Amino acid sequence: MRARRCRRQGCPGVLAHLTTNICAMELLGAQVWHYWLAVPLTIVTVLTVFKLVAGYVQKVVAPRYPKR
């Protein structure tokens, strides 16, 4: 059985499913359920970078300039 081409242009026939006319790229974008992961990952990344910078300043830079 040969792979059918998608009806939309730009979708290669090699990636098309053998039994349907649905392109593989259409199937990948069909049900987006993971978009919410970006929010907590972004928050954790920003907080981690902030804590790294604050820890560096506290442990490395602050001892060079003692309090008067």
PDBQT receptor file of N, H, CA, C and O in Angstrom, charges set to zero:
ATOM      1  N   MET A   1       0.833  -1.176   0.000  1.00  0.00    +0.000 N 
ATOM      2  CA  MET A   1       0.000   0.000   0.000  1.00  0.00    +0.000 C 
ATOM      3  C   MET A   1       0.883   1.247   0.000  1.00  0.00    +0.000 C 
ATOM      4  O   MET A   1       1.806   1.351   0.808  1.00  0.00    +0.000 OA
ATOM      5  N   ARG A   2       0.611   2.184  -0.889  1.00  0.00    +0.000 N 
ATOM      6  H   ARG A   2      -0.139   2.100  -1.546  1.00  0.00    +0.000 HD
ATOM      7  CA  ARG A   2       1.412   3.395  -0.986  1.00  0.00    +0.000 C 
ATOM      8  C   ARG A   2       0.854   4.487  -0.092  1.00  0.00    +0.000 C 
ATOM      9  O   ARG A   2      -0.354   4.579   0.127  1.00  0.00    +0.000 OA
ATOM     10  N   ALA A   3       1.763   5.315   0.422  1.00  0.00    +0.000 N 
ATOM     11  H   ALA A   3       2.744   5.239   0.244  1.00  0.00    +0.000 HD
ATOM     12  CA  ALA A   3       1.346   6.444   1.247  1.00  0.00    +0.000 C 
ATOM     13  C   ALA A   3       0.684   7.497   0.364  1.00  0.00    +0.000 C 
ATOM     14  O   ALA A   3       1.218   7.861  -0.684  1.00  0.00    +0.000 OA
ATOM     15  N   ARG A   4      -0.464   7.976   0.787  1.00  0.00    +0.000 N 
ATOM     16  H   ARG A   4      -0.897   7.680   1.638  1.00  0.00    +0.000 HD
ATOM     17  CA  ARG A   4      -1.164   9.021   0.041  1.00  0.00    +0.000 C 
ATOM     18  C   ARG A   4      -0.611  10.383   0.409  1.00  0.00    +0.000 C 
ATOM     19  O   ARG A   4      -0.115  10.592   1.515  1.00  0.00    +0.000 OA
ATOM     20  N   ARG A   5      -0.704  11.301  -0.531  1.00  0.00    +0.000 N 
ATOM     21  H   ARG A   5      -1.107  11.131  -1.430  1.00  0.00    +0.000 HD
ATOM     22  CA  ARG A   5      -0.272  12.674  -0.277  1.00  0.00    +0.000 C 
ATOM     23  C   ARG A   5      -1.363  13.430   0.458  1.00  0.00    +0.000 C 
ATOM     24  O   ARG A   5      -2.553  13.172   0.282  1.00  0.00    +0.000 OA
ATOM     25  N   CYS A   6      -0.929  14.364   1.282  1.00  0.00    +0.000 N 
ATOM     26  H   CYS A   6       0.038  14.573   1.426  1.00  0.00    +0.000 HD
ATOM     27  CA  CYS A   6      -1.881  15.239   1.968  1.00  0.00    +0.000 C 
ATOM     28  C   CYS A   6      -2.523  16.176   0.966  1.00  0.00    +0.000 C 
ATOM     29  O   CYS A   6      -1.956  16.453  -0.091  1.00  0.00    +0.000 OA
ATOM     30  N   ARG A   7      -3.686  16.655   1.292  1.00  0.00    +0.000 N 
ATOM     31  H   ARG A   7      -4.148  16.430   2.150  1.00  0.00    +0.000 HD
ATOM     32  CA  ARG A   7      -4.356  17.604   0.413  1.00  0.00    +0.000 C 
ATOM     33  C   ARG A   7      -3.697  18.972   0.494  1.00  0.00    +0.000 C 
ATOM     34  O   ARG A   7      -3.716  19.727  -0.478  1.00  0.00    +0.000 OA
ATOM     35  N   ARG A   8      -3.115  19.298   1.640  1.00  0.00    +0.000 N 
ATOM     36  H   ARG A   8      -3.100  18.685   2.429  1.00  0.00    +0.000 HD
ATOM     37  CA  ARG A   8      -2.445  20.582   1.788  1.00  0.00    +0.000 C 
ATOM     38  C   ARG A   8      -1.065  20.529   1.153  1.00  0.00    +0.000 C 
ATOM     39  O   ARG A   8      -0.403  19.491   1.149  1.00  0.00    +0.000 OA
ATOM     40  N   GLN A   9      -0.653  21.642   0.629  1.00  0.00    +0.000 N 
ATOM     41  H   GLN A   9      -1.190  22.485   0.632  1.00  0.00    +0.000 HD
ATOM     42  CA  GLN A   9       0.675  21.686   0.019  1.00  0.00    +0.000 C 
ATOM     43  C   GLN A   9       1.744  21.773   1.091  1.00  0.00    +0.000 C 
ATOM     44  O   GLN A   9       1.493  22.278   2.186  1.00  0.00    +0.000 OA
ATOM     45  N   GLY A  10       2.912  21.291   0.786  1.00  0.00    +0.000 N 
ATOM     46  H   GLY A  10       3.115  20.881  -0.104  1.00  0.00    +0.000 HD
ATOM     47  CA  GLY A  10       4.036  21.406   1.684  1.00  0.00    +0.000 C 
ATOM     48  C   GLY A  10       4.178  20.249   2.657  1.00  0.00    +0.000 C 
ATOM     49  O   GLY A  10       5.146  20.201   3.415  1.00  0.00    +0.000 OA
ATOM     50  N   CYS A  11       3.254  19.335   2.654  1.00  0.00    +0.000 N 
ATOM     51  H   CYS A  11       2.467  19.373   2.038  1.00  0.00    +0.000 HD
ATOM     52  CA  CYS A  11       3.347  18.179   3.534  1.00  0.00    +0.000 C 
ATOM     53  C   CYS A  11       3.816  16.992   2.712  1.00  0.00    +0.000 C 
ATOM     54  O   CYS A  11       3.117  16.576   1.788  1.00  0.00    +0.000 OA
ATOM     55  N   PRO A  12       4.966  16.441   3.018  1.00  0.00    +0.000 N 
ATOM     56  CA  PRO A  12       5.504  15.357   2.194  1.00  0.00    +0.000 C 
ATOM     57  C   PRO A  12       4.673  14.086   2.294  1.00  0.00    +0.000 C 
ATOM     58  O   PRO A  12       4.134  13.752   3.349  1.00  0.00    +0.000 OA
ATOM     59  N   GLY A  13       4.588  13.400   1.189  1.00  0.00    +0.000 N 
ATOM     60  H   GLY A  13       5.027  13.671   0.332  1.00  0.00    +0.000 HD
ATOM     61  CA  GLY A  13       3.817  12.162   1.136  1.00  0.00    +0.000 C 
ATOM     62  C   GLY A  13       4.445  11.048   1.950  1.00  0.00    +0.000 C 
ATOM     63  O   GLY A  13       3.759  10.107   2.351  1.00  0.00    +0.000 OA
ATOM     64  N   VAL A  14       5.747  11.146   2.198  1.00  0.00    +0.000 N 
ATOM     65  H   VAL A  14       6.304  11.910   1.872  1.00  0.00    +0.000 HD
ATOM     66  CA  VAL A  14       6.434  10.122   2.967  1.00  0.00    +0.000 C 
ATOM     67  C   VAL A  14       5.912  10.080   4.398  1.00  0.00    +0.000 C 
ATOM     68  O   VAL A  14       5.850   9.012   5.008  1.00  0.00    +0.000 OA
ATOM     69  N   LEU A  15       5.531  11.253   4.942  1.00  0.00    +0.000 N 
ATOM     70  H   LEU A  15       5.581  12.120   4.447  1.00  0.00    +0.000 HD
ATOM     71  CA  LEU A  15       5.057  11.315   6.313  1.00  0.00    +0.000 C 
ATOM     72  C   LEU A  15       3.565  11.061   6.448  1.00  0.00    +0.000 C 
ATOM     73  O   LEU A  15       3.060  10.949   7.564  1.00  0.00    +0.000 OA
ATOM     74  N   ALA A  16       2.862  10.971   5.351  1.00  0.00    +0.000 N 
ATOM     75  H   ALA A  16       3.273  11.062   4.444  1.00  0.00    +0.000 HD
ATOM     76  CA  ALA A  16       1.418  10.765   5.414  1.00  0.00    +0.000 C 
ATOM     77  C   ALA A  16       1.117   9.356   5.901  1.00  0.00    +0.000 C 
ATOM     78  O   ALA A  16       1.883   8.422   5.667  1.00  0.00    +0.000 OA
ATOM     79  N   HIS A  17       0.000   9.225   6.575  1.00  0.00    +0.000 N 
ATOM     80  H   HIS A  17      -0.623   9.984   6.766  1.00  0.00    +0.000 HD
ATOM     81  CA  HIS A  17      -0.394   7.901   7.047  1.00  0.00    +0.000 C 
ATOM     82  C   HIS A  17      -0.829   7.034   5.880  1.00  0.00    +0.000 C 
ATOM     83  O   HIS A  17      -1.288   7.542   4.857  1.00  0.00    +0.000 OA
ATOM     84  N   LEU A  18      -0.688   5.756   6.032  1.00  0.00    +0.000 N 
ATOM     85  H   LEU A  18      -0.315   5.343   6.863  1.00  0.00    +0.000 HD
ATOM     86  CA  LEU A  18      -0.993   4.846   4.948  1.00  0.00    +0.000 C 
ATOM     87  C   LEU A  18      -2.495   4.708   4.715  1.00  0.00    +0.000 C 
ATOM     88  O   LEU A  18      -2.920   4.491   3.580  1.00  0.00    +0.000 OA
ATOM     89  N   THR A  19      -3.290   4.828   5.744  1.00  0.00    +0.000 N 
ATOM     90  H   THR A  19      -2.945   5.005   6.666  1.00  0.00    +0.000 HD
ATOM     91  CA  THR A  19      -4.719   4.557   5.588  1.00  0.00    +0.000 C 
ATOM     92  C   THR A  19      -5.579   5.810   5.501  1.00  0.00    +0.000 C 
ATOM     93  O   THR A  19      -6.751   5.713   5.136  1.00  0.00    +0.000 OA
ATOM     94  N   THR A  20      -5.044   6.976   5.822  1.00  0.00    +0.000 N 
ATOM     95  H   THR A  20      -4.092   7.055   6.119  1.00  0.00    +0.000 HD
ATOM     96  CA  THR A  20      -5.850   8.199   5.790  1.00  0.00    +0.000 C 
ATOM     97  C   THR A  20      -5.156   9.255   4.973  1.00  0.00    +0.000 C 
ATOM     98  O   THR A  20      -4.010   9.091   4.554  1.00  0.00    +0.000 OA
ATOM     99  N   ASN A  21      -5.865  10.344   4.751  1.00  0.00    +0.000 N 
ATOM    100  H   ASN A  21      -6.796  10.477   5.091  1.00  0.00    +0.000 HD
ATOM    101  CA  ASN A  21      -5.302  11.478   4.028  1.00  0.00    +0.000 C 
ATOM    102  C   ASN A  21      -4.759  12.525   4.979  1.00  0.00    +0.000 C 
ATOM    103  O   ASN A  21      -4.452  13.637   4.550  1.00  0.00    +0.000 OA
ATOM    104  N   ILE A  22      -4.632  12.206   6.253  1.00  0.00    +0.000 N 
ATOM    105  H   ILE A  22      -4.882  11.303   6.602  1.00  0.00    +0.000 HD
ATOM    106  CA  ILE A  22      -4.180  13.179   7.238  1.00  0.00    +0.000 C 
ATOM    107  C   ILE A  22      -2.657  13.187   7.276  1.00  0.00    +0.000 C 
ATOM    108  O   ILE A  22      -2.012  12.143   7.377  1.00  0.00    +0.000 OA
ATOM    109  N   CYS A  23      -2.117  14.360   7.195  1.00  0.00    +0.000 N 
ATOM    110  H   CYS A  23      -2.641  15.208   7.112  1.00  0.00    +0.000 HD
ATOM    111  CA  CYS A  23      -0.675  14.536   7.210  1.00  0.00    +0.000 C 
ATOM    112  C   CYS A  23      -0.144  14.312   8.628  1.00  0.00    +0.000 C 
ATOM    113  O   CYS A  23      -0.860  14.568   9.597  1.00  0.00    +0.000 OA
ATOM    114  N   ALA A  24       1.080  13.846   8.764  1.00  0.00    +0.000 N 
ATOM    115  H   ALA A  24       1.662  13.639   7.978  1.00  0.00    +0.000 HD
ATOM    116  CA  ALA A  24       1.674  13.623  10.087  1.00  0.00    +0.000 C 
ATOM    117  C   ALA A  24       1.806  14.932  10.852  1.00  0.00    +0.000 C 
ATOM    118  O   ALA A  24       1.627  14.950  12.070  1.00  0.00    +0.000 OA
ATOM    119  N   MET A  25       2.110  16.013  10.172  1.00  0.00    +0.000 N 
ATOM    120  H   MET A  25       2.255  15.998   9.182  1.00  0.00    +0.000 HD
ATOM    121  CA  MET A  25       2.233  17.300  10.839  1.00  0.00    +0.000 C 
ATOM    122  C   MET A  25       0.888  17.767  11.375  1.00  0.00    +0.000 C 
ATOM    123  O   MET A  25       0.832  18.411  12.423  1.00  0.00    +0.000 OA
ATOM    124  N   GLU A  26      -0.197  17.455  10.674  1.00  0.00    +0.000 N 
ATOM    125  H   GLU A  26      -0.152  16.932   9.822  1.00  0.00    +0.000 HD
ATOM    126  CA  GLU A  26      -1.525  17.809  11.153  1.00  0.00    +0.000 C 
ATOM    127  C   GLU A  26      -1.846  17.019  12.412  1.00  0.00    +0.000 C 
ATOM    128  O   GLU A  26      -2.487  17.543  13.323  1.00  0.00    +0.000 OA
ATOM    129  N   LEU A  27      -1.415  15.785  12.476  1.00  0.00    +0.000 N 
ATOM    130  H   LEU A  27      -0.894  15.359  11.736  1.00  0.00    +0.000 HD
ATOM    131  CA  LEU A  27      -1.669  14.962  13.656  1.00  0.00    +0.000 C 
ATOM    132  C   LEU A  27      -0.869  15.459  14.855  1.00  0.00    +0.000 C 
ATOM    133  O   LEU A  27      -1.357  15.420  15.984  1.00  0.00    +0.000 OA
ATOM    134  N   LEU A  28       0.352  15.926  14.619  1.00  0.00    +0.000 N 
ATOM    135  H   LEU A  28       0.749  15.958  13.702  1.00  0.00    +0.000 HD
ATOM    136  CA  LEU A  28       1.168  16.436  15.716  1.00  0.00    +0.000 C 
ATOM    137  C   LEU A  28       0.555  17.679  16.335  1.00  0.00    +0.000 C 
ATOM    138  O   LEU A  28       0.676  17.889  17.542  1.00  0.00    +0.000 OA
ATOM    139  N   GLY A  29      -0.086  18.491  15.550  1.00  0.00    +0.000 N 
ATOM    140  H   GLY A  29      -0.184  18.321  14.569  1.00  0.00    +0.000 HD
ATOM    141  CA  GLY A  29      -0.685  19.711  16.050  1.00  0.00    +0.000 C 
ATOM    142  C   GLY A  29      -2.171  19.588  16.328  1.00  0.00    +0.000 C 
ATOM    143  O   GLY A  29      -2.830  20.584  16.627  1.00  0.00    +0.000 OA
ATOM    144  N   ALA A  30      -2.701  18.392  16.234  1.00  0.00    +0.000 N 
ATOM    145  H   ALA A  30      -2.165  17.583  15.991  1.00  0.00    +0.000 HD
ATOM    146  CA  ALA A  30      -4.140  18.205  16.351  1.00  0.00    +0.000 C 
ATOM    147  C   ALA A  30      -4.655  18.487  17.756  1.00  0.00    +0.000 C 
ATOM    148  O   ALA A  30      -5.685  19.142  17.916  1.00  0.00    +0.000 OA
ATOM    149  N   GLN A  31      -3.965  18.011  18.758  1.00  0.00    +0.000 N 
ATOM    150  H   GLN A  31      -3.128  17.479  18.628  1.00  0.00    +0.000 HD
ATOM    151  CA  GLN A  31      -4.445  18.176  20.119  1.00  0.00    +0.000 C 
ATOM    152  C   GLN A  31      -3.296  18.694  20.988  1.00  0.00    +0.000 C 
ATOM    153  O   GLN A  31      -2.428  17.935  21.418  1.00  0.00    +0.000 OA
ATOM    154  N   VAL A  32      -3.316  19.984  21.227  1.00  0.00    +0.000 N 
ATOM    155  H   VAL A  32      -4.021  20.601  20.877  1.00  0.00    +0.000 HD
ATOM    156  CA  VAL A  32      -2.260  20.589  22.026  1.00  0.00    +0.000 C 
ATOM    157  C   VAL A  32      -2.685  20.552  23.481  1.00  0.00    +0.000 C 
ATOM    158  O   VAL A  32      -3.624  21.246  23.870  1.00  0.00    +0.000 OA
ATOM    159  N   TRP A  33      -2.017  19.765  24.278  1.00  0.00    +0.000 N 
ATOM    160  H   TRP A  33      -1.253  19.202  23.963  1.00  0.00    +0.000 HD
ATOM    161  CA  TRP A  33      -2.353  19.632  25.696  1.00  0.00    +0.000 C 
ATOM    162  C   TRP A  33      -1.197  20.061  26.579  1.00  0.00    +0.000 C 
ATOM    163  O   TRP A  33      -1.376  20.217  27.787  1.00  0.00    +0.000 OA
ATOM    164  N   HIS A  34      -0.039  20.251  26.022  1.00  0.00    +0.000 N 
ATOM    165  H   HIS A  34       0.106  20.124  25.041  1.00  0.00    +0.000 HD
ATOM    166  CA  HIS A  34       1.154  20.498  26.825  1.00  0.00    +0.000 C 
ATOM    167  C   HIS A  34       1.560  21.966  26.887  1.00  0.00    +0.000 C 
ATOM    168  O   HIS A  34       2.600  22.281  27.466  1.00  0.00    +0.000 OA
ATOM    169  N   TYR A  35       0.779  22.868  26.315  1.00  0.00    +0.000 N 
ATOM    170  H   TYR A  35      -0.066  22.613  25.846  1.00  0.00    +0.000 HD
ATOM    171  CA  TYR A  35       1.154  24.280  26.297  1.00  0.00    +0.000 C 
ATOM    172  C   TYR A  35       1.264  24.863  27.705  1.00  0.00    +0.000 C 
ATOM    173  O   TYR A  35       2.033  25.800  27.919  1.00  0.00    +0.000 OA
ATOM    174  N   TRP A  36       0.521  24.335  28.654  1.00  0.00    +0.000 N 
ATOM    175  H   TRP A  36      -0.104  23.574  28.480  1.00  0.00    +0.000 HD
ATOM    176  CA  TRP A  36       0.526  24.854  30.026  1.00  0.00    +0.000 C 
ATOM    177  C   TRP A  36       1.848  24.589  30.729  1.00  0.00    +0.000 C 
ATOM    178  O   TRP A  36       2.134  25.225  31.743  1.00  0.00    +0.000 OA
ATOM    179  N   LEU A  37       2.645  23.690  30.233  1.00  0.00    +0.000 N 
ATOM    180  H   LEU A  37       2.413  23.173  29.409  1.00  0.00    +0.000 HD
ATOM    181  CA  LEU A  37       3.947  23.405  30.846  1.00  0.00    +0.000 C 
ATOM    182  C   LEU A  37       4.905  24.596  30.736  1.00  0.00    +0.000 C 
ATOM    183  O   LEU A  37       5.832  24.716  31.537  1.00  0.00    +0.000 OA
ATOM    184  N   ALA A  38       4.695  25.452  29.781  1.00  0.00    +0.000 N 
ATOM    185  H   ALA A  38       3.942  25.355  29.131  1.00  0.00    +0.000 HD
ATOM    186  CA  ALA A  38       5.594  26.594  29.587  1.00  0.00    +0.000 C 
ATOM    187  C   ALA A  38       5.559  27.553  30.770  1.00  0.00    +0.000 C 
ATOM    188  O   ALA A  38       6.587  28.128  31.128  1.00  0.00    +0.000 OA
ATOM    189  N   VAL A  39       4.404  27.730  31.373  1.00  0.00    +0.000 N 
ATOM    190  H   VAL A  39       3.570  27.263  31.082  1.00  0.00    +0.000 HD
ATOM    191  CA  VAL A  39       4.278  28.700  32.465  1.00  0.00    +0.000 C 
ATOM    192  C   VAL A  39       5.125  28.298  33.674  1.00  0.00    +0.000 C 
ATOM    193  O   VAL A  39       5.967  29.090  34.098  1.00  0.00    +0.000 OA
ATOM    194  N   PRO A  40       4.942  27.101  34.251  1.00  0.00    +0.000 N 
ATOM    195  CA  PRO A  40       5.773  26.758  35.409  1.00  0.00    +0.000 C 
ATOM    196  C   PRO A  40       7.258  26.614  35.064  1.00  0.00    +0.000 C 
ATOM    197  O   PRO A  40       8.114  26.942  35.885  1.00  0.00    +0.000 OA
ATOM    198  N   LEU A  41       7.569  26.131  33.869  1.00  0.00    +0.000 N 
ATOM    199  H   LEU A  41       6.873  25.865  33.203  1.00  0.00    +0.000 HD
ATOM    200  CA  LEU A  41       8.974  26.010  33.480  1.00  0.00    +0.000 C 
ATOM    201  C   LEU A  41       9.633  27.378  33.367  1.00  0.00    +0.000 C 
ATOM    202  O   LEU A  41      10.790  27.537  33.756  1.00  0.00    +0.000 OA
ATOM    203  N   THR A  42       8.923  28.357  32.848  1.00  0.00    +0.000 N 
ATOM    204  H   THR A  42       7.983  28.227  32.533  1.00  0.00    +0.000 HD
ATOM    205  CA  THR A  42       9.460  29.706  32.745  1.00  0.00    +0.000 C 
ATOM    206  C   THR A  42       9.667  30.312  34.122  1.00  0.00    +0.000 C 
ATOM    207  O   THR A  42      10.706  30.918  34.383  1.00  0.00    +0.000 OA
ATOM    208  N   ILE A  43       8.690  30.157  35.006  1.00  0.00    +0.000 N 
ATOM    209  H   ILE A  43       7.846  29.665  34.795  1.00  0.00    +0.000 HD
ATOM    210  CA  ILE A  43       8.805  30.698  36.357  1.00  0.00    +0.000 C 
ATOM    211  C   ILE A  43       9.984  30.072  37.096  1.00  0.00    +0.000 C 
ATOM    212  O   ILE A  43      10.768  30.778  37.730  1.00  0.00    +0.000 OA
ATOM    213  N   VAL A  44      10.109  28.761  37.015  1.00  0.00    +0.000 N 
ATOM    214  H   VAL A  44       9.473  28.188  36.500  1.00  0.00    +0.000 HD
ATOM    215  CA  VAL A  44      11.209  28.070  37.693  1.00  0.00    +0.000 C 
ATOM    216  C   VAL A  44      12.554  28.500  37.115  1.00  0.00    +0.000 C 
ATOM    217  O   VAL A  44      13.513  28.683  37.864  1.00  0.00    +0.000 OA
ATOM    218  N   THR A  45      12.639  28.659  35.822  1.00  0.00    +0.000 N 
ATOM    219  H   THR A  45      11.860  28.510  35.213  1.00  0.00    +0.000 HD
ATOM    220  CA  THR A  45      13.890  29.080  35.186  1.00  0.00    +0.000 C 
ATOM    221  C   THR A  45      14.287  30.483  35.621  1.00  0.00    +0.000 C 
ATOM    222  O   THR A  45      15.448  30.722  35.952  1.00  0.00    +0.000 OA
ATOM    223  N   VAL A  46      13.339  31.414  35.625  1.00  0.00    +0.000 N 
ATOM    224  H   VAL A  46      12.395  31.220  35.356  1.00  0.00    +0.000 HD
ATOM    225  CA  VAL A  46      13.637  32.787  36.038  1.00  0.00    +0.000 C 
ATOM    226  C   VAL A  46      14.059  32.821  37.499  1.00  0.00    +0.000 C 
ATOM    227  O   VAL A  46      15.023  33.504  37.845  1.00  0.00    +0.000 OA
ATOM    228  N   LEU A  47      13.356  32.098  38.361  1.00  0.00    +0.000 N 
ATOM    229  H   LEU A  47      12.573  31.543  38.080  1.00  0.00    +0.000 HD
ATOM    230  CA  LEU A  47      13.725  32.069  39.781  1.00  0.00    +0.000 C 
ATOM    231  C   LEU A  47      15.100  31.434  39.999  1.00  0.00    +0.000 C 
ATOM    232  O   LEU A  47      15.866  31.890  40.848  1.00  0.00    +0.000 OA
ATOM    233  N   THR A  48      15.409  30.400  39.246  1.00  0.00    +0.000 N 
ATOM    234  H   THR A  48      14.786  30.030  38.556  1.00  0.00    +0.000 HD
ATOM    235  CA  THR A  48      16.713  29.744  39.370  1.00  0.00    +0.000 C 
ATOM    236  C   THR A  48      17.838  30.688  38.972  1.00  0.00    +0.000 C 
ATOM    237  O   THR A  48      18.848  30.777  39.669  1.00  0.00    +0.000 OA
ATOM    238  N   VAL A  49      17.674  31.386  37.869  1.00  0.00    +0.000 N 
ATOM    239  H   VAL A  49      16.853  31.314  37.302  1.00  0.00    +0.000 HD
ATOM    240  CA  VAL A  49      18.696  32.338  37.430  1.00  0.00    +0.000 C 
ATOM    241  C   VAL A  49      18.851  33.459  38.463  1.00  0.00    +0.000 C 
ATOM    242  O   VAL A  49      19.970  33.865  38.776  1.00  0.00    +0.000 OA
ATOM    243  N   PHE A  50      17.732  33.956  38.990  1.00  0.00    +0.000 N 
ATOM    244  H   PHE A  50      16.823  33.625  38.736  1.00  0.00    +0.000 HD
ATOM    245  CA  PHE A  50      17.788  35.000  40.010  1.00  0.00    +0.000 C 
ATOM    246  C   PHE A  50      18.523  34.520  41.255  1.00  0.00    +0.000 C 
ATOM    247  O   PHE A  50      19.351  35.247  41.806  1.00  0.00    +0.000 OA
ATOM    248  N   LYS A  51      18.227  33.299  41.703  1.00  0.00    +0.000 N 
ATOM    249  H   LYS A  51      17.555  32.709  41.256  1.00  0.00    +0.000 HD
ATOM    250  CA  LYS A  51      18.894  32.763  42.892  1.00  0.00    +0.000 C 
ATOM    251  C   LYS A  51      20.389  32.534  42.646  1.00  0.00    +0.000 C 
ATOM    252  O   LYS A  51      21.202  32.733  43.548  1.00  0.00    +0.000 OA
ATOM    253  N   LEU A  52      20.748  32.121  41.442  1.00  0.00    +0.000 N 
ATOM    254  H   LEU A  52      20.088  31.959  40.709  1.00  0.00    +0.000 HD
ATOM    255  CA  LEU A  52      22.166  31.942  41.122  1.00  0.00    +0.000 C 
ATOM    256  C   LEU A  52      22.913  33.274  41.183  1.00  0.00    +0.000 C 
ATOM    257  O   LEU A  52      24.010  33.354  41.735  1.00  0.00    +0.000 OA
ATOM    258  N   VAL A  53      22.315  34.307  40.616  1.00  0.00    +0.000 N 
ATOM    259  H   VAL A  53      21.424  34.242  40.167  1.00  0.00    +0.000 HD
ATOM    260  CA  VAL A  53      22.956  35.623  40.635  1.00  0.00    +0.000 C 
ATOM    261  C   VAL A  53      23.033  36.145  42.063  1.00  0.00    +0.000 C 
ATOM    262  O   VAL A  53      24.070  36.663  42.476  1.00  0.00    +0.000 OA
ATOM    263  N   ALA A  54      21.953  36.015  42.818  1.00  0.00    +0.000 N 
ATOM    264  H   ALA A  54      21.110  35.594  42.483  1.00  0.00    +0.000 HD
ATOM    265  CA  ALA A  54      21.940  36.489  44.211  1.00  0.00    +0.000 C 
ATOM    266  C   ALA A  54      22.952  35.715  45.055  1.00  0.00    +0.000 C 
ATOM    267  O   ALA A  54      23.636  36.312  45.886  1.00  0.00    +0.000 OA
ATOM    268  N   GLY A  55      23.061  34.416  44.864  1.00  0.00    +0.000 N 
ATOM    269  H   GLY A  55      22.505  33.930  44.189  1.00  0.00    +0.000 HD
ATOM    270  CA  GLY A  55      24.035  33.616  45.599  1.00  0.00    +0.000 C 
ATOM    271  C   GLY A  55      25.460  33.988  45.253  1.00  0.00    +0.000 C 
ATOM    272  O   GLY A  55      26.328  34.013  46.126  1.00  0.00    +0.000 OA
ATOM    273  N   TYR A  56      25.710  34.280  43.976  1.00  0.00    +0.000 N 
ATOM    274  H   TYR A  56      25.005  34.260  43.267  1.00  0.00    +0.000 HD
ATOM    275  CA  TYR A  56      27.045  34.711  43.563  1.00  0.00    +0.000 C 
ATOM    276  C   TYR A  56      27.411  36.037  44.215  1.00  0.00    +0.000 C 
ATOM    277  O   TYR A  56      28.520  36.211  44.721  1.00  0.00    +0.000 OA
ATOM    278  N   VAL A  57      26.475  36.959  44.195  1.00  0.00    +0.000 N 
ATOM    279  H   VAL A  57      25.574  36.818  43.783  1.00  0.00    +0.000 HD
ATOM    280  CA  VAL A  57      26.739  38.269  44.811  1.00  0.00    +0.000 C 
ATOM    281  C   VAL A  57      26.975  38.112  46.302  1.00  0.00    +0.000 C 
ATOM    282  O   VAL A  57      27.871  38.746  46.859  1.00  0.00    +0.000 OA
ATOM    283  N   GLN A  58      26.188  37.283  46.946  1.00  0.00    +0.000 N 
ATOM    284  H   GLN A  58      25.460  36.768  46.493  1.00  0.00    +0.000 HD
ATOM    285  CA  GLN A  58      26.301  37.110  48.395  1.00  0.00    +0.000 C 
ATOM    286  C   GLN A  58      27.610  36.417  48.791  1.00  0.00    +0.000 C 
ATOM    287  O   GLN A  58      28.259  36.829  49.753  1.00  0.00    +0.000 OA
ATOM    288  N   LYS A  59      27.993  35.392  48.072  1.00  0.00    +0.000 N 
ATOM    289  H   LYS A  59      27.466  35.058  47.290  1.00  0.00    +0.000 HD
ATOM    290  CA  LYS A  59      29.155  34.589  48.468  1.00  0.00    +0.000 C 
ATOM    291  C   LYS A  59      30.479  35.078  47.884  1.00  0.00    +0.000 C 
ATOM    292  O   LYS A  59      31.526  34.863  48.495  1.00  0.00    +0.000 OA
ATOM    293  N   VAL A  60      30.464  35.725  46.728  1.00  0.00    +0.000 N 
ATOM    294  H   VAL A  60      29.613  35.900  46.232  1.00  0.00    +0.000 HD
ATOM    295  CA  VAL A  60      31.710  36.090  46.063  1.00  0.00    +0.000 C 
ATOM    296  C   VAL A  60      31.953  37.600  46.108  1.00  0.00    +0.000 C 
ATOM    297  O   VAL A  60      33.047  38.032  46.471  1.00  0.00    +0.000 OA
ATOM    298  N   VAL A  61      30.987  38.382  45.758  1.00  0.00    +0.000 N 
ATOM    299  H   VAL A  61      30.098  38.031  45.463  1.00  0.00    +0.000 HD
ATOM    300  CA  VAL A  61      31.189  39.825  45.646  1.00  0.00    +0.000 C 
ATOM    301  C   VAL A  61      31.107  40.501  47.007  1.00  0.00    +0.000 C 
ATOM    302  O   VAL A  61      31.930  41.366  47.306  1.00  0.00    +0.000 OA
ATOM    303  N   ALA A  62      30.141  40.132  47.839  1.00  0.00    +0.000 N 
ATOM    304  H   ALA A  62      29.473  39.429  47.597  1.00  0.00    +0.000 HD
ATOM    305  CA  ALA A  62      29.944  40.799  49.136  1.00  0.00    +0.000 C 
ATOM    306  C   ALA A  62      31.179  40.711  50.049  1.00  0.00    +0.000 C 
ATOM    307  O   ALA A  62      31.509  41.709  50.689  1.00  0.00    +0.000 OA
ATOM    308  N   PRO A  63      31.872  39.574  50.140  1.00  0.00    +0.000 N 
ATOM    309  CA  PRO A  63      33.059  39.535  51.016  1.00  0.00    +0.000 C 
ATOM    310  C   PRO A  63      34.191  40.469  50.555  1.00  0.00    +0.000 C 
ATOM    311  O   PRO A  63      35.044  40.837  51.362  1.00  0.00    +0.000 OA
ATOM    312  N   ARG A  64      34.210  40.848  49.305  1.00  0.00    +0.000 N 
ATOM    313  H   ARG A  64      33.516  40.549  48.649  1.00  0.00    +0.000 HD
ATOM    314  CA  ARG A  64      35.261  41.762  48.831  1.00  0.00    +0.000 C 
ATOM    315  C   ARG A  64      35.041  43.173  49.389  1.00  0.00    +0.000 C 
ATOM    316  O   ARG A  64      36.001  43.924  49.561  1.00  0.00    +0.000 OA
ATOM    317  N   TYR A  65      33.824  43.526  49.664  1.00  0.00    +0.000 N 
ATOM    318  H   TYR A  65      33.044  42.916  49.524  1.00  0.00    +0.000 HD
ATOM    319  CA  TYR A  65      33.488  44.857  50.160  1.00  0.00    +0.000 C 
ATOM    320  C   TYR A  65      32.833  44.711  51.532  1.00  0.00    +0.000 C 
ATOM    321  O   TYR A  65      31.607  44.713  51.636  1.00  0.00    +0.000 OA
ATOM    322  N   PRO A  66      33.639  44.586  52.578  1.00  0.00    +0.000 N 
ATOM    323  CA  PRO A  66      33.060  44.388  53.933  1.00  0.00    +0.000 C 
ATOM    324  C   PRO A  66      32.273  45.612  54.376  1.00  0.00    +0.000 C 
ATOM    325  O   PRO A  66      32.506  46.730  53.917  1.00  0.00    +0.000 OA
ATOM    326  N   LYS A  67      31.332  45.365  55.287  1.00  0.00    +0.000 N 
ATOM    327  H   LYS A  67      31.142  44.457  55.660  1.00  0.00    +0.000 HD
ATOM    328  CA  LYS A  67      30.518  46.459  55.834  1.00  0.00    +0.000 C 
ATOM    329  C   LYS A  67      31.392  47.376  56.670  1.00  0.00    +0.000 C 
ATOM    330  O   LYS A  67      32.333  46.919  57.319  1.00  0.00    +0.000 OA
ATOM    331  N   ARG A  68      31.091  48.654  56.658  1.00  0.00    +0.000 N 
ATOM    332  H   ARG A  68      30.327  49.025  56.131  1.00  0.00    +0.000 HD
ATOM    333  CA  ARG A  68      31.891  49.626  57.400  1.00  0.00    +0.000 C 
ATOM    334  C   ARG A  68      31.329  49.868  58.766  1.00  0.00    +0.000 C 
ATOM    335  O   ARG A  68      31.880  50.661  59.529  1.00  0.00    +0.000 OA
TER     336      ARG A  68
